[in-house]
């Protein structure tokens, strides 16, 4: 026989858990007053922490198809770390392919350039599996122009670039 009172308690507990999870949920696209990693101010933000692990896995699959074979993936701290971790299963060490640097959102390209330069400086001082210093970059969202060595899964139109928006 069903214990209706126990089922009601369990349902109440589940509703509380759902309510708590919803309160912690972040929106991918946000409006407010933000200071971006570049130091720039913005009214709009793309918050990739809102992406589920499944979404990050799907984006990793898309990126590996966009860029081709790579030996290693390095994430720009903090936003690119989850993506780099998801890309590791697609790495093919020892193939002579390039190293991949990834981030979640590119605004000015500064974080990608600094990470690339740090990688190349370290590469010159020790052997790394990538060999001939070939580096390619990929980002989930570009809200500004990408450096020539970086590809974006999603490129926002120029009218939405930070440099084009009213302050």
N, C-alpha and C positions, 0 to 999 in steps of 0.2 A: 504494500500500500504506500502511496506517495505521502510524504510529510510536507504538506502545503506550507506550513510555517517555515520550515527549513528552506524550501525553494524560494519563498519570498525574501528571506534573509540573504540568500546567495544572489538573487536578482538585485537587491538593494546594494550589496557589495560590488557587484559588477557595474552597476550604474555609477557608483562613486569612482571606481577605477577608470571608467571611460571619461567621466567628467575631469578627473585629474590629468589624464593623458591629453585631452583636448586643450586644457589650460596651458600645458607645456608646449603644445604644437606651435611651430613658428611658420609664418607665411614666407613663401619663396620671394615674393615681390612685396616690398614694404615702402611706405611713405612715412617721413618724419624728418628729423634733423640729424644727419649722420656725418661723422668724420671717417673717411675711408682710409684704408691702409696707406694710400699715397699721401695722406694729409689733407686732401681736398675735401671740401664740404659738399654734401649732396642732399637733396630732398628725397631721392629714391635710392633704394638699396636692393641688391639681389642677394638673398641669404641662403647660400647653398647648404647650410646645416639643416635646412628644412627638407632636403632631399633624402629619401629613404635609402637604406643600404641597397635595395633592389634597383633603385634609380641609378645609384652610383655604379653598380655592376653593369647595367645596360649602357651607361655612358662610357665606361671603360671599353666595352665591346665595340662601340661606335668609334672611339678614338683609335683603337688598334687597327680597325679597318681603314680609317682616314690616313694614318701615318705609315702603315706597313710594319715590317719587322724592326724590332729594337732590342738592344741588349739589356737595358736597365731603365727603370723609371724613377725619377726623383721628383718629389712634390715640393712646391713652394710652401714653406710653413705659413700658416696653419691651414689655409684653404685647400691646398693641393695634396695634403698628406693622405686623406681617405682615398682620393682618386688614384694616387700612385700605388697605394696598397692594393687596390682592386686591379690595377694593370699588371702587377707582378706575374700573374699566371700566364700572361701573354708574352713575357720577355723570352728571348731566345739567346742566352749568353753564348759567346764564342762564334757568332755568325758574321762578324764584321759589319753588322748594322750599327746604327747610331744609338745614342742615349736620348731618352725622352724626358723632358722637364714639363711638369703639368701644374696647373693651378685651376681653381674654380672660376674666379672672375678676374678678367683683365680690364683695367680702366686706362691706365697710362702706359702699361708695359714695364714699369720700373721694377717691380718685384721679379718678373720673369728675367729681365736683363741682369739684375743683381745675382739671382740664383745661377744663371748661366755663367756669369763671370767667376763666381766663387767655385763652381764646378770645374771650369777650365783651369783656374789657378791651382786647384788641388790636383787636377789631372797632370799638370806639368811637374808637380813635385813627387808624384808616386804613380805606380802603374795601376790602372783601373781597367776593368774588363772591356771598356768601350774602345780602347785602342786609339784610332786616329782623330780624336777630338771632334767627331761629328755630333752635333746636338740639334735636336728638333724639339719644338714646343707645341703643346696643345692646351686649350682651355675649354671649359664648358661654355662660358658666356664671355663675349668681348663687348664691352660697352664703350669702346674707343678703337682706334686703328691698331691692328696687330703688327708687331715687327714682322719682317719678311720670313723669319724662321719659325713663326708660330701660326698654328691653324686653330680655328674656333669651331666648336660644334654649333653654337648659336651666335651669330653676329647681329647686334642691335643696329637698327638703321641709324645713319649719321645724325638725324634730327634728335635722337635720344642719347647721343654721346655726351658725356659730362661737359666737354668743352662747348657744346652747343646749347645746353640748357640754361635757363635764367638762373641767376644766383639767388 
